[in-house]
């Protein structure tokens, strides 16, 4: 089964669950939990553009989530702007924050990249928590964050807001799927696999990394605005490094570098969190143990392991034949491990 077919099957299954859920449960708790999963899934899918597709670990993505939440809260509540303007500003501010962070962080790579993103994120957290208290509300945050107000629909209803977030979730997943399948998506995947080869083919690797980071930040800003609307509250905790740590765990749990892996990871994380937090106050430590066990036995994540099992299944169309030895492909000629040649054709 090809990856595109696997992704299509995952999309159909996800769509069926999202559409069917309100018919099976009208509970506010269930609908709010499902909405929370979709919001975090948007954030995780955007994060995975940098982490999974580009292969760079960022501990600063909480910055974009917080910027989006604060942009919506401040513009709609304090300045009375419409929700659409606040949502647009959240996306734009997330993208701008990512561009500014990438200007410093992309000067280094590897663990130094992760440390620079962590330092910048914590700097903004400290500013929001203390120095900018008059604007952000400090540790008290900003309560009463707005929800959409259009066409006379009551979006304070759990069902209506669930439908609103589900529509945005579908648009984001469709956009990310198209981005990953596009030539741009193939190039950023090629950069992760063989950066030198991509530079030799004439691609501006640094510019493409920055553009990917900006797109990821814009998606993070969108998720932050939706999260603030769902919780009706925003505070500096959205900017804290532990929020970045949570999305890393979610993505690894589901499968980094896969389209639906971050979504599955968020679902598993939130369900475990809800169940274990009701049993013990030490739920975060137990969740950490679950994550360690999962990374040992499922190193590719849940979706990654499923894809591996599907690839190992013999094709029904393949005719049985005698096994024969073949030389392993050369790294220079393996197109899956390198960037596509400019102009759309594979370079020999």
C-alpha positions, 0 to 999 in steps of 0.5 A: 500500500502506497503512503498516499493510499494509507493517508487517504484511508487515515483521512477517511477514518478521521472524517468518519469519527469527527462526523459521527461523534456528535451523533453518539454523544451530546456530552459537553465533556466529550465534545470539549475533549474532542475539540481539544484533541483537534486543536492540539492536533493542528499544533502538532501537525504544524510542529511536525513540518519542522520536526518530522519533515525537516528533521530539526528539534525545536523546543520553542514552538510554545512561543507560536502557540502563546503568541496566537492565544495572546493576539486573539485575546488582546485584540478581541477583548481589549480593543474590540476587534472582530474575531476574524481579525483576531484569528488572522492576527494570531496566524500572522504573529505566529509566522512573524515570531517564527521568522524572527526566531529562525533568524537566530536559530537557523545560524546553528544546527543540531542540539544548538538549534534546540537550545537556541529555540528553548532560550528564546522561548523562555525569554518570551515566557519571562517577559509575558509572566513579569515584564509585560504584566500590564499587557498579558495579565502576568500569571493571572492571564486574560480571562473571557477570551472571545469565540466567533460571533457570526450568522447568529450562531452561538459558538459558546455551545460546545457542539457549534464550537466543535463543528467550527474547529473541525472545519478548520482542522479539516482545512489544515490537514488538507493543506498540510497533505498537499504541502507534503505531496508537493515539490516543496514537500519533497525538497524539505524531506530531501533536505532532512535526508541529504542536505549536501545533495540538495545544495549541489542541486542548487536549492537554497537550503537555508531559505527553505528551512526558514520558509518551513519554520514560518509556515509551522509558526503560522499553524502554531499561531492558529492553534494558539488562538483556537486553544484560547477560545476553547479554554476562554483563557490565556496565560503565560503557561502556553509559552512555557518550554513544557508545552513544547515538550508535550508536543514533542512527546505527542508527535513521537508517540504517534509517529514523526514524519507521517501525516496522521502520526501527530494526530494519533499521538495527540489523541493517545496523549490526551486520553491517557492524560484524562484517565490517569489524572483522575486516578493519581496526581503523579500522572505526568510521571506515569505518562513519562514511563509510558512514553519511554516504553513506547519509544523502545518498542515502537521507535517509529511511533504508532502510525510509523509502525503501522506503515512499516507493517503494511509495507512488509506485506507482500503484494497480491499482484506480485507474481512468485519468483525465485529470490535473487541477490541484488546490489544495494542502491547507491546513495547518490542514485536513491531518489527517496534519499535526496532532493528532486532535481530542479525542473521536476525530473530526477537527476542521474 
